[in-house]
Structures are given as structure tokens and as C-alpha cells.
Amino acid sequence: MKDRRDVKMKIIRTKDYQDMSRKAANIISAQMILKDDSVLGLATGSTPIGIYDQLVDWYKKGDLDFSKITTVNLDEYKGLPKENDQSYWYFMNKNLFSRVNIRPDYHFLPDGTNLDSDNECERYEKLIDSLGGIDLQLLGLGRNGHIGFNEPCDSFPQDVHVVDLTESTIEANKRFFESEDDVPRQAYTMGIKNIMQAKKILVVVSGEEKAAILKEVLYGPITPEVPASILQLHNDVTIVADAAALSKINM
């Protein structure tokens, strides 16, 4: 029996992670070709790596041009310089920026070295506004429904803000650092309003461990306890998910 509740979001089912990455990269490349000066909102984490690899491959073949593209990332650890190999700037440079012809002054992330939270949040908020908004925002989906660093809470955070990392996040991240004391305790992130103001949103989801939360995001109530559930209210959301992530949804 199919899940009957109407969902505005377009769902693209893929065979596996590689297929998901290729189809999601197709959507981003179409945006770039149709509007060669697009503003792309980008994400970090393990899920988008395959997408970036595919985009790089097409760039190397001469199919894509990043020379007029602008990018803004969702988030960054507070307190980490960009040269730190655990910073999101380092991740983006390693997986995308250094491998394509994007201009160095046209890819943006929050400045983790700015310890004045109010100042940095205001700066990044104004930066996003100055770009005229985001044409396409790429999102991953956390196991608890978080998008960016917008964790489950009592209300939807609107603007760019600083968040305290949960103990579970700190515990999960400490393996990447020499000691637990080196693990960042805070991060800068776009708010829900920033994400929802993007003209198009592309969500990529992979793995059986995301199946339960994906069903909740699609068919559950809209609640800040499941931050990604707010995407039900956006007019142009595409979800590209592999068979494992869609295993609890009857399509």
C-alpha cells in the first residue's frame, strides 16, 4: 500500500550511493548550465562527496564551467582556522574548490576564526543577502532530522546563528582530533529561514540508517523536533535517495 499523504517534494529513487550521487550531480549541473552565474548552497559530510567527485569529473571533461559560479556553505566550526584539516573550508577545498575553476573570492563559508559570534552571524547573513539569495541549496539529512547544524529543538531558528554542539556530536568527532579538548564546542550555521529562502532545494539521503527519519520528514508533522520536516512547506524540493534510505516508504 502506498503512502497516501500528498507530498509536494519530488522523490527520485536510485539504486545505490553511486547512482544517487550521479543523479544529484545531474540536477546541480543542469542548474549551472541553465544559469551560469548561479549561487549554489553547499553542504559537507560524507554524503555529498560522491556528488562533488562527479561534478569534478564533468568539469575535467569540459562539460561544466565554474568560472561564474558563487557558492555559500551551510556551516563551519567556530574556533577552527580554515587550514585545520577538520574545518569545513578544508573539506570543501579538498573535495571541490581546488579541483575546478571556481574563483577563490567566490566561494564562501562562515569564518571559524571570528570568535565574535554576533559579528560573524551578522556578516554571513548580510553576505547571503548581498548575493541575491541561493538558486539551489544542497542538503544532507542527519539521523535526527537535522539540516545544517539546525538540531531538534523547541522552535525553528531563523537566521545565521551559533550553536552549541551536543555531547554526542563532540564524542563522535573526537576521533578526528588529537584530544577531546581540541574538538570544537560550537559551530556557525545558516538558519531555517536562510535554507527555506533558496529557490530550489536538493536533499540527498543514503543508507538504511536514514530510512526512519526520511519517512518522518516526508510524512510526519512539521515540527522543530524534526528540523527537516519544514521542507514540506517549500515549493521546489527534490529528494534523491537510494533504495536503502527509501526502504520504509511505499512508492
N, C-alpha and C positions, 0 to 999 in steps of 0.2 A: 504494500500500500504506500502510495507516495505521500510525502509531507505536503499537506494541502494549503497551509497558510501561504498567502501571496507574499512573495519576496521580490522587491524591485531589483535587488542585486543580480547581476548576471553571473552564473556559475559555470566555469569551464572545467570539466573533469579531465584529468590527464593520467597517463599510465603510472608514472613514477617521477622521481625528483628531476631527472634529466629532461623528461618531456615537459614537466611543469616549468622548468627554467627556460626552455626554448620558447614555449608559448607565451610566457610572461614577457620575455625579451622581445618577442614579436610585437606585442602591444606597445612597449616603450619605443621600439624602433619606428613603428607607424606614426606615433606622436612626433618623433623627431623629424621624420620625412615630411609630414604634413605641415609642421611649423618648425622651421629650422632654428629659430631662436627661442625654443620652449624653455620654460622654467620647470625643472624636474625636482621633486622632493624625493630624497633618497633615504634608505634605511641600511642598518648594519645587522650583524648577526650571521649565523650560518646559512639561513635560508636564501638570502639574495646572492650569495657568492656565485652560484651557477648562472644566474641571470647576467651578472657582470662579466663573467667569462664569455658568455655567448655574445654580448654586445661588443666586447673587445675583438672577438673573432670576426664579426661582421665588419668592424672598423678596419681591421687589418686587410680584409678582402676588398676594401674600398666601397662598401655598401652603406656605411654610416659616417657622418661628419659631426664632430662635437665642437667645432670651432666657434659656433654662435650659441651653444647651449649654456645655460646657467643652472647650477644645482644648489639646493639647500638641504642640509641633513636634519633629521628629526632631533638628534640629541648628541650630547657629549658629556663625558665625565668631568665634574668640577675638580680642579686641582691637578689635572694631568697636562703636561705640555704636549704639543702635537707630535713631538719626536718620540714620545714614550710608545713602545710597541703595543701597548694595550689601549691607547687612545683611539677614538673612532676616526679621527683625522688620519692616523697612521693606517688604519684598516682600509679607509676609502682610497688613500693614495696607493696602497699596495695592490688592491683589487681592481681599481678602475682609473683613478686620475693619472697615474704615472704611465698608463698603458694606452691612452688615447690622446687626441689633440685638443682637449679642453684647455681653455686659457687659465693660467694659475690664479688670476684675480676674479674668476667667475665661478668658483666652487666655494661654498660657504658652510661652516659649521659653527655652533656656539664656541666661544673662546674659553676653554677649560682653565686657562691661566688667569682669567679675570676672577678674582675672589670676591669682588663686589657683586653680589647676586642681583640686586635691584638694577644696577647699572648694566650688567650683561643681558639680563632678560629684556630690558627696555631697548638696548641696542639691537638685539636679534629680532625683536618684534618689529622695530622700525625698518630693519633690513628687508624682512619678508614683505612688508607693506610697500617698500620702495620698488620692489621688483614687479609689482602689479599682481601679486598672487601667484599661486602654483598651478601650472597647467595639468600636471599629473603627479600624484603622490603615491609612491611605493610604500607599502606597509607589510611587515610580518605580523604574526599573531602569537602572543605569549600564551603559555598553557593556562594562565588565569584570565585570559581575555585582554591583557594589556596591549596597547599600541603606543609606540614610543616608550617613554618611561611613565606613561599615564597608567598607574596601577589601580586596582579596585579601591574605591573609596566612597565617601558619602555624597559627593557631588562631582560633576564633570568640571575639571579645571579648564579654564578658557584659553588663557594666553600663555606665552612662553613663561616658564617658571622653573624654580629649582626644587628638586625632590630629594628626600632622604631615602637612601637605599635601604631596603629591608634586610634583616639579618640573614634571611635565606639567600638573597642576592649576593651579599657580601661573602657568605660561606661558599656559594657556588663559584665566585670569582677568585677566591684566594689562591687557587691552584695556579693562576696565571702570574702571581706576584711572588717576590722573594719571601715576604712575610705578610700576615694578615693586616699588620699595621700599614702596609703600603696600599691596601685596597681602598679606592675612593669611597667616601661615605655619602657623597651627594652627586647629582647629575643635573645638567640643564636639559630641558625638553620642550618641544613645541606642545602647546595645549590642544585640547579637543577642538576649539574654535579654529585654530590655525589649520588643523587637518581637514576639518569639515568645509573650510572655505576653498579647498582645492577644487578645480573644475572637474577633474576625474580622479578616482582613487582606484588603485590596483593592489589587491591583497593576495599575497602568496602564502600557501599553507601546505606543509608537507609532514607526513608521518602519522601513524596511528595514535600517538600520544596527544595529537591535536584534535582528534575526531570529536570528542565530547564537547570541547569548548567551541568548536566551529558550529556544531548544531545549535548550541546555546546562543551564539552570536547571530545566527540566521533566524532562528525561530523562537527564541526566548524573549522575555520582556526587555524593553530598553531601560537599562539601569546602570548607574555609575559603578555598581559592583561587578559588572562585566563591561569595561570601557568600550570595547569594540562593538557592542550592541548598538551604539549611537549611529553606526554606519547604515543601519536600516533607514535612516531619515535622509540620506544623501541620494541625489538623483542619478548619479553616474558612478556606480561601484561595480567593478569586475573582480570576482574571486577566482583565482587559478589555483586549484588544489589537486593533489594526487589522489589515487584511489584509496590509499590508506587513510588520509585525512577526511575523506568523504564516506568512510565505511559505516557511519551511523546515520547517514542521510539517504532516504529512499528517493532516487531521481528517476 
